[in-house]
Structures are given as C-alpha cells and as structure tokens.
C-alpha cells in the first residue's frame, strides 16, 4: 500500500479527478493549501509569495500506484516544463483501518 500526496494547481483539479477515475482511482481527500517554490524554474530564485494550490491525498494498493501517478502528472500539468505545476509524492503506507467495519490493510483501502 502507498499514500500518494500531490500538490497541483486548483484549475487542474477536475482534469486530475477525471484522469484518476479513468484508471479506477475514485477515493481521495482534497484540501486547499498554500505554498511557494522555485516558480521561475531555474536557479536559486524563489517566489516567497504564497500561492494557492490543492493537495490530494490518495491511499492506493500497489497495482494502482503507477497508473495514479501517471494520471496526476499527465492531467495536472499545463504544458511540459511549466514551473509551478506541482509535485507528486509516493510514501509507504503501513496500515489502514476502515472504521465502519474494522477491516485492515489492502482490503480497507
């Protein structure tokens, strides 16, 4: 199991949700966040102004990791090499417990 965290532009949220649905990933948590990075795309210049972004948190079983990541990357970008389009993080997920049923592990995802 893995936890995918993605930071994307708010304007790309609907396209990313559609792309994830196309690879059968339907469950996610979506949060409004703010942050900054190297928006210029080159060198150590940083934009210290907070920019609105959306954070997706998606727990998936192993077979959905790569399709989900590719869906986010493809649908989340405005164009190739566009600074500020976001990032995708893939983290190990030790355990999941479905509160309603008590199921654990991959069945609970």
Protein Blocks (a to p, Z undefined) as FASTA:
>chain_A
ZZddddddfklmmmmmmmmmmnopabdcdddddddddfnopajbdcfbdcdddddddddd
fklmmmmmmmmmmmmpmbghiahiaccdddddfbacdfknopghjllZZ
